[in-house]
């Protein structure tokens, strides 16, 4: 599933790299005014185009999730910064016991050719806060190459509208007791155009999303304590994994 907005110069490369065994490609269009959709259909006539509901990356992803028909959902960007050739690594872990798989630029085998020093500092700060709140050891938080079983969508209860959707998803997966795996991913520079990401503004939104999600977790815990029958969520297993 790929959210797009005016990515005509990038989308052909992305779609051309998608493995042949992927059975459904959903393009969520955020009112593109260039030739994004025409270009996408010329490369992959079999794509499904869904019009985004709402504004922002989070809204686009949530629209696409609801439209997905397959059992496994993989989300990635349209700017060429993520390599579709990595998709089989994500699927491998989903079909071997894991519930939610996320890419990491900072685990052995991963890397970034695009991240700035300021963004690196911000990601480390947000990651430190997240790991402290959830007592875990994730290596990357603000990276949108993820995959999960569609049956868990309703348990994630997503509501974010912007770039904070990625952090909200991970926090929700933790809260739901899903088994999470990190796989190495190489982030490449955007092939063309300018990113819509604003580091300071969106970083603040990510921090708020993490804090809000943690607050909801404590509310859920109090509810389970008041109603013991509701206990019994699965243990969380977070594993950093090298290349397969």
NORGI-V617092 format. One record per residue. N is the residue number from 1. RES is the residue in one small letter. PSI is psi in radians with two decimals (* if undefined). OMEGA is omega as a letter, one per 20 degrees, with the letter a starting at -180 (NA if undefined). NEAR is the number of other C-alpha atoms within 10 Angstrom. Layout:
BEGIN
N/RES/PSI/OMEGA/NEAR + N/RES/PSI/OMEGA/NEAR
END
This chain:
BEGIN
1/x/2.23/a/23 + 2/x/1.98/r/21 + 3/x/2.43/a/28 + 4/x/2.62/r/24 + 5/x/1.85/a/21 + 6/x/1.00/r/19 + 7/x/0.61/a/25 + 8/x/-0.56/a/22 + 9/x/-0.08/a/17 + 10/x/-0.57/a/21 + 11/x/-0.55/a/25 + 12/x/-0.78/r/22 + 13/x/-0.78/a/18 + 14/x/-0.90/a/22 + 15/x/-0.58/a/20 + 16/x/-0.37/a/13 + 17/x/-0.12/a/13 + 18/x/2.27/a/17 + 19/x/2.58/a/13 + 20/x/-0.43/a/7 + 21/x/0.02/r/7 + 22/x/2.15/a/12 + 23/x/-0.27/a/10 + 24/x/2.24/r/14 + 25/x/2.07/r/19 + 26/x/2.16/r/19 + 27/x/2.07/r/25 + 28/x/1.92/a/27 + 29/x/2.18/r/22 + 30/x/0.99/r/20 + 31/x/0.90/r/14 + 32/x/2.45/r/14 + 33/x/0.01/r/11 + 34/x/-2.76/a/13 + 35/x/0.49/a/13 + 36/x/-0.91/a/21 + 37/x/-0.66/r/23 + 38/x/-0.77/r/12 + 39/x/-0.77/a/18 + 40/x/-0.78/a/23 + 41/x/-0.50/r/16 + 42/x/-0.50/r/11 + 43/x/-0.77/a/16 + 44/x/1.57/a/14 + 45/x/-0.30/a/10 + 46/x/0.05/a/13 + 47/x/2.68/r/18 + 48/x/2.22/r/15 + 49/x/2.20/r/18 + 50/x/2.32/r/17 + 51/x/2.25/a/16 + 52/x/2.41/r/22 + 53/x/2.19/a/16 + 54/x/-3.04/a/13 + 55/x/2.48/r/12 + 56/x/2.80/a/18 + 57/x/-0.69/r/25 + 58/x/-0.75/r/21 + 59/x/-0.68/r/23 + 60/x/-0.79/a/27 + 61/x/-0.76/a/27 + 62/x/-0.63/r/22 + 63/x/-0.79/a/19 + 64/x/-0.69/r/25 + 65/x/-0.75/a/19 + 66/x/-0.45/a/11 + 67/x/-0.30/a/15 + 68/x/2.49/a/17 + 69/x/-0.41/a/13 + 70/x/2.91/r/15 + 71/x/-0.48/a/10 + 72/x/2.29/a/18 + 73/x/2.23/r/23 + 74/x/2.27/r/23 + 75/x/2.41/r/19 + 76/x/2.92/a/21 + 77/x/2.85/a/20 + 78/x/0.02/a/25 + 79/x/0.01/r/27 + 80/x/0.11/a/23 + 81/x/-0.28/r/21 + 82/x/2.38/a/22 + 83/x/2.02/r/18 + 84/x/-0.40/r/19 + 85/x/-0.28/r/11 + 86/x/-0.23/a/19 + 87/x/-0.76/r/21 + 88/x/-0.52/r/15 + 89/x/-0.74/r/16 + 90/x/-0.80/a/26 + 91/x/-0.59/r/19 + 92/x/-0.80/a/13 + 93/x/-0.53/r/21 + 94/x/-0.55/a/21 + 95/x/0.12/r/11 + 96/x/0.76/r/8 + 97/x/-0.16/a/11 + 98/x/2.66/a/20 + 99/x/-0.55/a/21 + 100/x/2.19/a/27 + 101/x/2.27/a/27 + 102/x/2.49/r/25 + 103/x/2.63/r/29 + 104/x/2.29/r/29 + 105/x/-0.17/a/22 + 106/x/0.28/r/19 + 107/x/2.78/a/19 + 108/x/2.22/a/14 + 109/x/-0.23/r/14 + 110/x/-3.13/r/16 + 111/x/3.06/r/16 + 112/x/2.32/r/15 + 113/x/0.20/a/12 + 114/x/-0.52/a/13 + 115/x/2.39/r/15 + 116/x/2.93/r/11 + 117/x/-0.70/a/9 + 118/x/-0.78/r/11 + 119/x/-0.63/r/16 + 120/x/-0.79/r/12 + 121/x/-0.79/a/12 + 122/x/-0.75/r/18 + 123/x/-0.72/r/21 + 124/x/-0.70/r/16 + 125/x/-0.86/a/13 + 126/x/-0.67/r/21 + 127/x/-0.70/r/22 + 128/x/-0.76/r/19 + 129/x/-0.81/a/15 + 130/x/-0.87/a/22 + 131/x/-0.61/r/14 + 132/x/-0.75/a/11 + 133/x/-0.66/a/12 + 134/x/0.04/r/16 + 135/x/0.91/a/10 + 136/x/-3.05/a/16 + 137/x/0.83/r/14 + 138/x/2.72/a/22 + 139/x/-0.20/a/17 + 140/x/2.45/a/19 + 141/x/-0.78/a/25 + 142/x/1.12/r/23 + 143/x/2.25/a/20 + 144/x/0.31/r/20 + 145/x/1.74/a/24 + 146/x/2.82/r/22 + 147/x/2.60/r/23 + 148/x/2.89/r/24 + 149/x/2.28/a/18 + 150/x/-0.53/a/18 + 151/x/-0.27/a/12 + 152/x/-0.02/a/15 + 153/x/-0.79/a/17 + 154/x/-0.42/r/9 + 155/x/-0.38/a/13 + 156/x/-0.52/r/17 + 157/x/0.99/a/14 + 158/x/2.50/r/17 + 159/x/-0.16/a/14 + 160/x/2.59/a/21 + 161/x/-0.34/a/16 + 162/x/-2.71/a/18 + 163/x/-0.27/r/24 + 164/x/-0.11/r/26 + 165/x/-0.61/a/25 + 166/x/-0.80/r/24 + 167/x/-0.67/r/26 + 168/x/-0.69/a/27 + 169/x/-0.78/a/23 + 170/x/-0.76/r/24 + 171/x/-0.73/r/23 + 172/x/-0.67/r/22 + 173/x/-0.69/r/22 + 174/x/-0.80/a/23 + 175/x/-0.58/a/23 + 176/x/-0.10/r/18 + 177/x/0.40/a/17 + 178/x/2.64/r/24 + 179/x/2.08/a/19 + 180/x/2.40/r/24 + 181/x/2.46/r/24 + 182/x/2.35/r/24 + 183/x/2.56/a/27 + 184/x/2.45/r/23 + 185/x/2.46/r/26 + 186/x/2.03/r/19 + 187/x/2.15/r/21 + 188/x/2.84/r/16 + 189/x/2.57/r/14 + 190/x/2.31/a/17 + 191/x/-0.64/a/16 + 192/x/2.65/r/13 + 193/x/-3.08/a/12 + 194/x/2.40/a/9 + 195/x/2.62/r/8 + 196/x/-0.01/a/11 + 197/x/2.29/r/12 + 198/x/1.88/a/11 + 199/x/-0.88/a/14 + 200/x/-0.87/a/12 + 201/x/-0.85/a/10 + 202/x/-0.54/r/15 + 203/x/-0.68/r/20 + 204/x/-0.67/r/15 + 205/x/-0.65/r/18 + 206/x/-0.81/r/24 + 207/x/-0.76/r/20 + 208/x/-0.68/r/15 + 209/x/-0.72/r/21 + 210/x/-0.78/a/25 + 211/x/-0.71/r/17 + 212/x/-0.74/a/13 + 213/x/-0.68/r/20 + 214/x/-0.63/r/20 + 215/x/-0.68/r/12 + 216/x/-0.60/r/14 + 217/x/-0.73/r/18 + 218/x/-0.60/r/12 + 219/x/-0.71/r/12 + 220/x/-0.69/a/14 + 221/x/-0.74/r/15 + 222/x/-0.64/r/11 + 223/x/-0.71/r/13 + 224/x/-0.60/r/14 + 225/x/-0.61/r/12 + 226/x/-0.45/a/11 + 227/x/1.43/a/10 + 228/x/-0.49/a/9 + 229/x/-0.36/a/8 + 230/x/-0.05/a/12 + 231/x/2.97/r/12 + 232/x/0.34/r/9 + 233/x/2.65/a/10 + 234/x/2.72/r/11 + 235/x/2.69/a/12 + 236/x/2.23/r/15 + 237/x/1.93/r/13 + 238/x/2.12/a/18 + 239/x/2.23/r/16 + 240/x/2.19/a/18 + 241/x/2.52/r/15 + 242/x/-3.07/a/13 + 243/x/2.59/r/12 + 244/x/*/NA/10
END
